[in-house]
Amino acid sequence: MKRPSAGKPSPPASKPHRWDIYHIKGTPAALLGHVEAPDEESAIKRAIEEFKISPALQKRLLAQRRG
């Protein structure tokens, strides 16, 4: 029977999740689209690139994880 090594633990697999990206401009927020990313910060960065969000609007984005 093998024992786990005492070295560094293996990093968790960062499986991409689907994120809904919203532009917060009032109520209700506007859905811009969907992206796949491992975390919220990556999802927003990917949305900025994919949807060509102008710098003026980049601070008003919200990512909501789906599934």
PDB file with SEQRES, HELIX, SHEET and CRYST1 records, atoms N, CA, C and O in Angstrom:
SEQRES   1 A   67  MET LYS ARG PRO SER ALA GLY LYS PRO SER PRO PRO ALA          
SEQRES   2 A   67  SER LYS PRO HIS ARG TRP ASP ILE TYR HIS ILE LYS GLY          
SEQRES   3 A   67  THR PRO ALA ALA LEU LEU GLY HIS VAL GLU ALA PRO ASP          
SEQRES   4 A   67  GLU GLU SER ALA ILE LYS ARG ALA ILE GLU GLU PHE LYS          
SEQRES   5 A   67  ILE SER PRO ALA LEU GLN LYS ARG LEU LEU ALA GLN ARG          
SEQRES   6 A   67  ARG GLY                                                      
HELIX    1 AA1 GLU A   40  GLU A   50  1                                  11    
HELIX    2 AA2 GLN A   58  ARG A   60  5                                   3    
SHEET    1 AA1 3 ALA A  30  ALA A  37  0                                        
SHEET    2 AA1 3 HIS A  17  HIS A  23 -1                                        
SHEET    3 AA1 3 LEU A  61  ARG A  66 -1                                        
CRYST1    1.000    1.000    1.000  90.00  90.00  90.00 P 1           1          
ATOM      1  N   MET A   1       0.849  -1.176   0.000  1.00  0.00           N  
ATOM      2  CA  MET A   1       0.000   0.000   0.000  1.00  0.00           C  
ATOM      3  C   MET A   1       0.893   1.238   0.000  1.00  0.00           C  
ATOM      4  O   MET A   1       1.803   1.353   0.822  1.00  0.00           O  
ATOM      5  N   LYS A   2       0.632   2.164  -0.923  1.00  0.00           N  
ATOM      6  CA  LYS A   2       1.448   3.374  -1.020  1.00  0.00           C  
ATOM      7  C   LYS A   2       0.952   4.440  -0.064  1.00  0.00           C  
ATOM      8  O   LYS A   2      -0.249   4.590   0.164  1.00  0.00           O  
ATOM      9  N   ARG A   3       1.898   5.174   0.489  1.00  0.00           N  
ATOM     10  CA  ARG A   3       1.561   6.301   1.344  1.00  0.00           C  
ATOM     11  C   ARG A   3       1.715   7.587   0.547  1.00  0.00           C  
ATOM     12  O   ARG A   3       2.549   7.662  -0.355  1.00  0.00           O  
ATOM     13  N   PRO A   4       0.922   8.593   0.872  1.00  0.00           N  
ATOM     14  CA  PRO A   4       1.091   9.867   0.182  1.00  0.00           C  
ATOM     15  C   PRO A   4       2.452  10.468   0.522  1.00  0.00           C  
ATOM     16  O   PRO A   4       2.928  10.338   1.649  1.00  0.00           O  
ATOM     17  N   SER A   5       3.063  11.114  -0.437  1.00  0.00           N  
ATOM     18  CA  SER A   5       4.377  11.715  -0.196  1.00  0.00           C  
ATOM     19  C   SER A   5       4.252  12.880   0.787  1.00  0.00           C  
ATOM     20  O   SER A   5       3.211  13.534   0.864  1.00  0.00           O  
ATOM     21  N   ALA A   6       5.303  13.123   1.518  1.00  0.00           N  
ATOM     22  CA  ALA A   6       5.297  14.186   2.519  1.00  0.00           C  
ATOM     23  C   ALA A   6       5.679  15.522   1.901  1.00  0.00           C  
ATOM     24  O   ALA A   6       5.760  16.529   2.604  1.00  0.00           O  
ATOM     25  N   GLY A   7       5.912  15.542   0.597  1.00  0.00           N  
ATOM     26  CA  GLY A   7       6.283  16.778  -0.098  1.00  0.00           C  
ATOM     27  C   GLY A   7       5.106  17.722  -0.236  1.00  0.00           C  
ATOM     28  O   GLY A   7       4.137  17.651   0.520  1.00  0.00           O  
ATOM     29  N   LYS A   8       5.206  18.593  -1.199  1.00  0.00           N  
ATOM     30  CA  LYS A   8       4.147  19.575  -1.424  1.00  0.00           C  
ATOM     31  C   LYS A   8       2.867  18.872  -1.871  1.00  0.00           C  
ATOM     32  O   LYS A   8       2.908  17.921  -2.653  1.00  0.00           O  
ATOM     33  N   PRO A   9       1.744  19.346  -1.371  1.00  0.00           N  
ATOM     34  CA  PRO A   9       0.488  18.767  -1.850  1.00  0.00           C  
ATOM     35  C   PRO A   9       0.245  19.225  -3.285  1.00  0.00           C  
ATOM     36  O   PRO A   9       0.649  20.320  -3.677  1.00  0.00           O  
ATOM     37  N   SER A  10      -0.411  18.383  -4.051  1.00  0.00           N  
ATOM     38  CA  SER A  10      -0.677  18.753  -5.438  1.00  0.00           C  
ATOM     39  C   SER A  10      -1.686  19.896  -5.475  1.00  0.00           C  
ATOM     40  O   SER A  10      -2.617  19.927  -4.669  1.00  0.00           O  
ATOM     41  N   PRO A  11      -1.509  20.837  -6.403  1.00  0.00           N  
ATOM     42  CA  PRO A  11      -2.442  21.960  -6.471  1.00  0.00           C  
ATOM     43  C   PRO A  11      -3.815  21.476  -6.916  1.00  0.00           C  
ATOM     44  O   PRO A  11      -3.922  20.552  -7.722  1.00  0.00           O  
ATOM     45  N   PRO A  12      -4.868  22.104  -6.387  1.00  0.00           N  
ATOM     46  CA  PRO A  12      -6.201  21.677  -6.797  1.00  0.00           C  
ATOM     47  C   PRO A  12      -6.423  21.998  -8.275  1.00  0.00           C  
ATOM     48  O   PRO A  12      -5.933  23.007  -8.782  1.00  0.00           O  
ATOM     49  N   ALA A  13      -7.146  21.151  -8.938  1.00  0.00           N  
ATOM     50  CA  ALA A  13      -7.432  21.374 -10.356  1.00  0.00           C  
ATOM     51  C   ALA A  13      -8.374  22.567 -10.469  1.00  0.00           C  
ATOM     52  O   ALA A  13      -9.453  22.573  -9.877  1.00  0.00           O  
ATOM     53  N   SER A  14      -7.965  23.561 -11.223  1.00  0.00           N  
ATOM     54  CA  SER A  14      -8.802  24.744 -11.382  1.00  0.00           C  
ATOM     55  C   SER A  14      -9.695  24.557 -12.603  1.00  0.00           C  
ATOM     56  O   SER A  14      -9.411  25.051 -13.695  1.00  0.00           O  
ATOM     57  N   LYS A  15     -10.769  23.836 -12.382  1.00  0.00           N  
ATOM     58  CA  LYS A  15     -11.716  23.535 -13.441  1.00  0.00           C  
ATOM     59  C   LYS A  15     -12.488  24.811 -13.778  1.00  0.00           C  
ATOM     60  O   LYS A  15     -13.024  25.465 -12.883  1.00  0.00           O  
ATOM     61  N   PRO A  16     -12.548  25.165 -15.055  1.00  0.00           N  
ATOM     62  CA  PRO A  16     -13.282  26.387 -15.393  1.00  0.00           C  
ATOM     63  C   PRO A  16     -14.779  26.240 -15.135  1.00  0.00           C  
ATOM     64  O   PRO A  16     -15.363  25.177 -15.344  1.00  0.00           O  
ATOM     65  N   HIS A  17     -15.370  27.314 -14.685  1.00  0.00           N  
ATOM     66  CA  HIS A  17     -16.802  27.380 -14.435  1.00  0.00           C  
ATOM     67  C   HIS A  17     -17.411  28.372 -15.406  1.00  0.00           C  
ATOM     68  O   HIS A  17     -16.710  29.199 -15.988  1.00  0.00           O  
ATOM     69  N   ARG A  18     -18.690  28.284 -15.571  1.00  0.00           N  
ATOM     70  CA  ARG A  18     -19.378  29.245 -16.425  1.00  0.00           C  
ATOM     71  C   ARG A  18     -19.806  30.437 -15.574  1.00  0.00           C  
ATOM     72  O   ARG A  18     -20.363  30.269 -14.489  1.00  0.00           O  
ATOM     73  N   TRP A  19     -19.544  31.630 -16.070  1.00  0.00           N  
ATOM     74  CA  TRP A  19     -19.857  32.861 -15.355  1.00  0.00           C  
ATOM     75  C   TRP A  19     -20.746  33.743 -16.220  1.00  0.00           C  
ATOM     76  O   TRP A  19     -20.493  33.904 -17.414  1.00  0.00           O  
ATOM     77  N   ASP A  20     -21.785  34.314 -15.623  1.00  0.00           N  
ATOM     78  CA  ASP A  20     -22.591  35.336 -16.275  1.00  0.00           C  
ATOM     79  C   ASP A  20     -21.938  36.672 -15.963  1.00  0.00           C  
ATOM     80  O   ASP A  20     -21.577  36.937 -14.817  1.00  0.00           O  
ATOM     81  N   ILE A  21     -21.783  37.511 -16.974  1.00  0.00           N  
ATOM     82  CA  ILE A  21     -21.157  38.822 -16.787  1.00  0.00           C  
ATOM     83  C   ILE A  21     -22.228  39.898 -16.942  1.00  0.00           C  
ATOM     84  O   ILE A  21     -22.943  39.946 -17.943  1.00  0.00           O  
ATOM     85  N   TYR A  22     -22.322  40.761 -15.929  1.00  0.00           N  
ATOM     86  CA  TYR A  22     -23.308  41.837 -15.927  1.00  0.00           C  
ATOM     87  C   TYR A  22     -22.608  43.190 -15.887  1.00  0.00           C  
ATOM     88  O   TYR A  22     -21.537  43.340 -15.300  1.00  0.00           O  
ATOM     89  N   HIS A  23     -23.241  44.168 -16.528  1.00  0.00           N  
ATOM     90  CA  HIS A  23     -22.797  45.557 -16.401  1.00  0.00           C  
ATOM     91  C   HIS A  23     -23.784  46.227 -15.460  1.00  0.00           C  
ATOM     92  O   HIS A  23     -24.986  46.278 -15.722  1.00  0.00           O  
ATOM     93  N   ILE A  24     -23.249  46.742 -14.354  1.00  0.00           N  
ATOM     94  CA  ILE A  24     -24.105  47.366 -13.346  1.00  0.00           C  
ATOM     95  C   ILE A  24     -24.254  48.831 -13.715  1.00  0.00           C  
ATOM     96  O   ILE A  24     -23.344  49.634 -13.506  1.00  0.00           O  
ATOM     97  N   LYS A  25     -25.421  49.173 -14.269  1.00  0.00           N  
ATOM     98  CA  LYS A  25     -25.662  50.554 -14.655  1.00  0.00           C  
ATOM     99  C   LYS A  25     -26.965  51.074 -14.065  1.00  0.00           C  
ATOM    100  O   LYS A  25     -27.353  52.217 -14.309  1.00  0.00           O  
ATOM    101  N   GLY A  26     -27.609  50.266 -13.321  1.00  0.00           N  
ATOM    102  CA  GLY A  26     -28.881  50.623 -12.709  1.00  0.00           C  
ATOM    103  C   GLY A  26     -29.615  49.350 -12.353  1.00  0.00           C  
ATOM    104  O   GLY A  26     -29.023  48.273 -12.287  1.00  0.00           O  
ATOM    105  N   THR A  27     -30.904  49.481 -12.125  1.00  0.00           N  
ATOM    106  CA  THR A  27     -31.685  48.307 -11.790  1.00  0.00           C  
ATOM    107  C   THR A  27     -32.619  48.027 -12.944  1.00  0.00           C  
ATOM    108  O   THR A  27     -33.379  48.926 -13.303  1.00  0.00           O  
ATOM    109  N   PRO A  28     -32.628  46.897 -13.535  1.00  0.00           N  
ATOM    110  CA  PRO A  28     -31.753  45.755 -13.280  1.00  0.00           C  
ATOM    111  C   PRO A  28     -30.423  45.880 -14.016  1.00  0.00           C  
ATOM    112  O   PRO A  28     -30.295  46.656 -14.963  1.00  0.00           O  
ATOM    113  N   ALA A  29     -29.447  45.114 -13.573  1.00  0.00           N  
ATOM    114  CA  ALA A  29     -28.140  45.090 -14.236  1.00  0.00           C  
ATOM    115  C   ALA A  29     -28.303  44.424 -15.605  1.00  0.00           C  
ATOM    116  O   ALA A  29     -29.147  43.545 -15.780  1.00  0.00           O  
ATOM    117  N   ALA A  30     -27.483  44.854 -16.574  1.00  0.00           N  
ATOM    118  CA  ALA A  30     -27.592  44.323 -17.938  1.00  0.00           C  
ATOM    119  C   ALA A  30     -26.664  43.129 -18.128  1.00  0.00           C  
ATOM    120  O   ALA A  30     -25.468  43.220 -17.853  1.00  0.00           O  
ATOM    121  N   LEU A  31     -27.206  42.020 -18.595  1.00  0.00           N  
ATOM    122  CA  LEU A  31     -26.411  40.825 -18.882  1.00  0.00           C  
ATOM    123  C   LEU A  31     -25.647  41.053 -20.177  1.00  0.00           C  
ATOM    124  O   LEU A  31     -26.250  41.322 -21.216  1.00  0.00           O  
ATOM    125  N   LEU A  32     -24.308  40.945 -20.121  1.00  0.00           N  
ATOM    126  CA  LEU A  32     -23.479  41.114 -21.307  1.00  0.00           C  
ATOM    127  C   LEU A  32     -23.250  39.789 -22.021  1.00  0.00           C  
ATOM    128  O   LEU A  32     -23.182  39.749 -23.250  1.00  0.00           O  
ATOM    129  N   GLY A  33     -23.130  38.703 -21.258  1.00  0.00           N  
ATOM    130  CA  GLY A  33     -22.891  37.397 -21.857  1.00  0.00           C  
ATOM    131  C   GLY A  33     -22.301  36.434 -20.852  1.00  0.00           C  
ATOM    132  O   GLY A  33     -22.372  36.655 -19.643  1.00  0.00           O  
ATOM    133  N   HIS A  34     -21.713  35.353 -21.367  1.00  0.00           N  
ATOM    134  CA  HIS A  34     -21.172  34.283 -20.534  1.00  0.00           C  
ATOM    135  C   HIS A  34     -19.717  34.029 -20.907  1.00  0.00           C  
ATOM    136  O   HIS A  34     -19.330  34.160 -22.068  1.00  0.00           O  
ATOM    137  N   VAL A  35     -18.916  33.663 -19.907  1.00  0.00           N  
ATOM    138  CA  VAL A  35     -17.520  33.273 -20.142  1.00  0.00           C  
ATOM    139  C   VAL A  35     -17.212  32.043 -19.300  1.00  0.00           C  
ATOM    140  O   VAL A  35     -17.930  31.736 -18.348  1.00  0.00           O  
ATOM    141  N   GLU A  36     -16.142  31.344 -19.656  1.00  0.00           N  
ATOM    142  CA  GLU A  36     -15.647  30.204 -18.869  1.00  0.00           C  
ATOM    143  C   GLU A  36     -14.332  30.626 -18.235  1.00  0.00           C  
ATOM    144  O   GLU A  36     -13.428  31.094 -18.926  1.00  0.00           O  
ATOM    145  N   ALA A  37     -14.222  30.460 -16.915  1.00  0.00           N  
ATOM    146  CA  ALA A  37     -13.014  30.832 -16.196  1.00  0.00           C  
ATOM    147  C   ALA A  37     -12.986  30.108 -14.849  1.00  0.00           C  
ATOM    148  O   ALA A  37     -14.030  29.696 -14.343  1.00  0.00           O  
ATOM    149  N   PRO A  38     -11.784  29.952 -14.263  1.00  0.00           N  
ATOM    150  CA  PRO A  38     -11.685  29.240 -12.984  1.00  0.00           C  
ATOM    151  C   PRO A  38     -12.145  30.060 -11.774  1.00  0.00           C  
ATOM    152  O   PRO A  38     -12.557  29.486 -10.766  1.00  0.00           O  
ATOM    153  N   ASP A  39     -12.081  31.403 -11.861  1.00  0.00           N  
ATOM    154  CA  ASP A  39     -12.491  32.233 -10.728  1.00  0.00           C  
ATOM    155  C   ASP A  39     -13.092  33.549 -11.225  1.00  0.00           C  
ATOM    156  O   ASP A  39     -13.061  33.852 -12.418  1.00  0.00           O  
ATOM    157  N   GLU A  40     -13.637  34.323 -10.284  1.00  0.00           N  
ATOM    158  CA  GLU A  40     -14.348  35.563 -10.630  1.00  0.00           C  
ATOM    159  C   GLU A  40     -13.442  36.592 -11.302  1.00  0.00           C  
ATOM    160  O   GLU A  40     -13.824  37.207 -12.298  1.00  0.00           O  
ATOM    161  N   GLU A  41     -12.255  36.773 -10.761  1.00  0.00           N  
ATOM    162  CA  GLU A  41     -11.326  37.758 -11.317  1.00  0.00           C  
ATOM    163  C   GLU A  41     -10.954  37.405 -12.764  1.00  0.00           C  
ATOM    164  O   GLU A  41     -10.928  38.275 -13.634  1.00  0.00           O  
ATOM    165  N   SER A  42     -10.672  36.144 -13.006  1.00  0.00           N  
ATOM    166  CA  SER A  42     -10.345  35.685 -14.363  1.00  0.00           C  
ATOM    167  C   SER A  42     -11.545  35.853 -15.292  1.00  0.00           C  
ATOM    168  O   SER A  42     -11.383  36.191 -16.465  1.00  0.00           O  
ATOM    169  N   ALA A  43     -12.732  35.621 -14.773  1.00  0.00           N  
ATOM    170  CA  ALA A  43     -13.943  35.757 -15.586  1.00  0.00           C  
ATOM    171  C   ALA A  43     -14.127  37.196 -16.042  1.00  0.00           C  
ATOM    172  O   ALA A  43     -14.476  37.443 -17.196  1.00  0.00           O  
ATOM    173  N   ILE A  44     -13.898  38.138 -15.150  1.00  0.00           N  
ATOM    174  CA  ILE A  44     -14.045  39.551 -15.509  1.00  0.00           C  
ATOM    175  C   ILE A  44     -12.978  39.953 -16.520  1.00  0.00           C  
ATOM    176  O   ILE A  44     -13.270  40.666 -17.480  1.00  0.00           O  
ATOM    177  N   LYS A  45     -11.741  39.499 -16.312  1.00  0.00           N  
ATOM    178  CA  LYS A  45     -10.669  39.807 -17.273  1.00  0.00           C  
ATOM    179  C   LYS A  45     -10.992  39.240 -18.649  1.00  0.00           C  
ATOM    180  O   LYS A  45     -10.790  39.907 -19.663  1.00  0.00           O  
ATOM    181  N   ARG A  46     -11.490  38.015 -18.682  1.00  0.00           N  
ATOM    182  CA  ARG A  46     -11.829  37.390 -19.964  1.00  0.00           C  
ATOM    183  C   ARG A  46     -12.988  38.134 -20.628  1.00  0.00           C  
ATOM    184  O   ARG A  46     -12.987  38.317 -21.846  1.00  0.00           O  
ATOM    185  N   ALA A  47     -13.971  38.562 -19.842  1.00  0.00           N  
ATOM    186  CA  ALA A  47     -15.111  39.300 -20.394  1.00  0.00           C  
ATOM    187  C   ALA A  47     -14.664  40.636 -20.992  1.00  0.00           C  
ATOM    188  O   ALA A  47     -15.166  41.048 -22.038  1.00  0.00           O  
ATOM    189  N   ILE A  48     -13.728  41.304 -20.334  1.00  0.00           N  
ATOM    190  CA  ILE A  48     -13.212  42.581 -20.845  1.00  0.00           C  
ATOM    191  C   ILE A  48     -12.597  42.374 -22.223  1.00  0.00           C  
ATOM    192  O   ILE A  48     -12.808  43.183 -23.127  1.00  0.00           O  
ATOM    193  N   GLU A  49     -11.844  41.301 -22.384  1.00  0.00           N  
ATOM    194  CA  GLU A  49     -11.217  40.996 -23.677  1.00  0.00           C  
ATOM    195  C   GLU A  49     -12.252  40.549 -24.710  1.00  0.00           C  
ATOM    196  O   GLU A  49     -12.264  41.039 -25.839  1.00  0.00           O  
ATOM    197  N   GLU A  50     -13.119  39.615 -24.314  1.00  0.00           N  
ATOM    198  CA  GLU A  50     -14.076  39.026 -25.261  1.00  0.00           C  
ATOM    199  C   GLU A  50     -15.114  40.031 -25.750  1.00  0.00           C  
ATOM    200  O   GLU A  50     -15.432  40.078 -26.938  1.00  0.00           O  
ATOM    201  N   PHE A  51     -15.640  40.833 -24.825  1.00  0.00           N  
ATOM    202  CA  PHE A  51     -16.723  41.753 -25.157  1.00  0.00           C  
ATOM    203  C   PHE A  51     -16.222  43.159 -25.460  1.00  0.00           C  
ATOM    204  O   PHE A  51     -17.020  44.065 -25.701  1.00  0.00           O  
ATOM    205  N   LYS A  52     -14.884  43.348 -25.450  1.00  0.00           N  
ATOM    206  CA  LYS A  52     -14.259  44.642 -25.761  1.00  0.00           C  
ATOM    207  C   LYS A  52     -14.877  45.778 -24.932  1.00  0.00           C  
ATOM    208  O   LYS A  52     -15.390  46.761 -25.466  1.00  0.00           O  
ATOM    209  N   ILE A  53     -14.807  45.602 -23.615  1.00  0.00           N  
ATOM    210  CA  ILE A  53     -15.363  46.575 -22.675  1.00  0.00           C  
ATOM    211  C   ILE A  53     -14.413  47.774 -22.583  1.00  0.00           C  
ATOM    212  O   ILE A  53     -13.208  47.596 -22.405  1.00  0.00           O  
ATOM    213  N   SER A  54     -14.940  48.970 -22.701  1.00  0.00           N  
ATOM    214  CA  SER A  54     -14.108  50.171 -22.627  1.00  0.00           C  
ATOM    215  C   SER A  54     -13.604  50.364 -21.191  1.00  0.00           C  
ATOM    216  O   SER A  54     -14.255  49.925 -20.243  1.00  0.00           O  
ATOM    217  N   PRO A  55     -12.444  51.019 -21.027  1.00  0.00           N  
ATOM    218  CA  PRO A  55     -11.890  51.229 -19.681  1.00  0.00           C  
ATOM    219  C   PRO A  55     -12.851  51.964 -18.744  1.00  0.00           C  
ATOM    220  O   PRO A  55     -12.825  51.733 -17.535  1.00  0.00           O  
ATOM    221  N   ALA A  56     -13.678  52.827 -19.272  1.00  0.00           N  
ATOM    222  CA  ALA A  56     -14.614  53.580 -18.438  1.00  0.00           C  
ATOM    223  C   ALA A  56     -15.666  52.672 -17.783  1.00  0.00           C  
ATOM    224  O   ALA A  56     -16.185  52.998 -16.715  1.00  0.00           O  
ATOM    225  N   LEU A  57     -15.977  51.544 -18.415  1.00  0.00           N  
ATOM    226  CA  LEU A  57     -17.024  50.657 -17.903  1.00  0.00           C  
ATOM    227  C   LEU A  57     -16.490  49.439 -17.156  1.00  0.00           C  
ATOM    228  O   LEU A  57     -17.269  48.690 -16.567  1.00  0.00           O  
ATOM    229  N   GLN A  58     -15.177  49.230 -17.171  1.00  0.00           N  
ATOM    230  CA  GLN A  58     -14.598  48.010 -16.603  1.00  0.00           C  
ATOM    231  C   GLN A  58     -14.808  47.870 -15.102  1.00  0.00           C  
ATOM    232  O   GLN A  58     -14.880  46.750 -14.596  1.00  0.00           O  
ATOM    233  N   LYS A  59     -14.907  48.965 -14.390  1.00  0.00           N  
ATOM    234  CA  LYS A  59     -15.081  48.886 -12.922  1.00  0.00           C  
ATOM    235  C   LYS A  59     -16.520  48.590 -12.535  1.00  0.00           C  
ATOM    236  O   LYS A  59     -16.816  48.400 -11.355  1.00  0.00           O  
ATOM    237  N   ARG A  60     -17.415  48.550 -13.506  1.00  0.00           N  
ATOM    238  CA  ARG A  60     -18.821  48.327 -13.203  1.00  0.00           C  
ATOM    239  C   ARG A  60     -19.308  46.960 -13.693  1.00  0.00           C  
ATOM    240  O   ARG A  60     -20.463  46.798 -14.085  1.00  0.00           O  
ATOM    241  N   LEU A  61     -18.393  45.976 -13.660  1.00  0.00           N  
ATOM    242  CA  LEU A  61     -18.737  44.614 -14.092  1.00  0.00           C  
ATOM    243  C   LEU A  61     -18.917  43.698 -12.897  1.00  0.00           C  
ATOM    244  O   LEU A  61     -18.268  43.858 -11.864  1.00  0.00           O  
ATOM    245  N   LEU A  62     -19.802  42.745 -13.059  1.00  0.00           N  
ATOM    246  CA  LEU A  62     -20.075  41.755 -12.023  1.00  0.00           C  
ATOM    247  C   LEU A  62     -20.080  40.381 -12.678  1.00  0.00           C  
ATOM    248  O   LEU A  62     -20.668  40.194 -13.743  1.00  0.00           O  
ATOM    249  N   ALA A  63     -19.421  39.420 -12.034  1.00  0.00           N  
ATOM    250  CA  ALA A  63     -19.414  38.042 -12.525  1.00  0.00           C  
ATOM    251  C   ALA A  63     -20.176  37.179 -11.522  1.00  0.00           C  
ATOM    252  O   ALA A  63     -19.903  37.217 -10.322  1.00  0.00           O  
ATOM    253  N   GLN A  64     -21.134  36.400 -12.028  1.00  0.00           N  
ATOM    254  CA  GLN A  64     -21.924  35.507 -11.187  1.00  0.00           C  
ATOM    255  C   GLN A  64     -21.746  34.095 -11.691  1.00  0.00           C  
ATOM    256  O   GLN A  64     -22.030  33.804 -12.853  1.00  0.00           O  
ATOM    257  N   ARG A  65     -21.273  33.208 -10.816  1.00  0.00           N  
ATOM    258  CA  ARG A  65     -20.985  31.828 -11.203  1.00  0.00           C  
ATOM    259  C   ARG A  65     -22.255  31.034 -11.460  1.00  0.00           C  
ATOM    260  O   ARG A  65     -23.230  31.118 -10.713  1.00  0.00           O  
ATOM    261  N   ARG A  66     -22.215  30.261 -12.537  1.00  0.00           N  
ATOM    262  CA  ARG A  66     -23.332  29.389 -12.900  1.00  0.00           C  
ATOM    263  C   ARG A  66     -22.808  27.973 -13.028  1.00  0.00           C  
ATOM    264  O   ARG A  66     -21.903  27.706 -13.818  1.00  0.00           O  
ATOM    265  N   GLY A  67     -23.371  27.076 -12.261  1.00  0.00           N  
ATOM    266  CA  GLY A  67     -23.033  25.665 -12.354  1.00  0.00           C  
ATOM    267  C   GLY A  67     -21.652  25.390 -12.184  1.00  0.00           C  
ATOM    268  O   GLY A  67     -21.242  24.231 -12.241  1.00  0.00           O  
TER     269      GLY A  67                                                      
END                                                                             
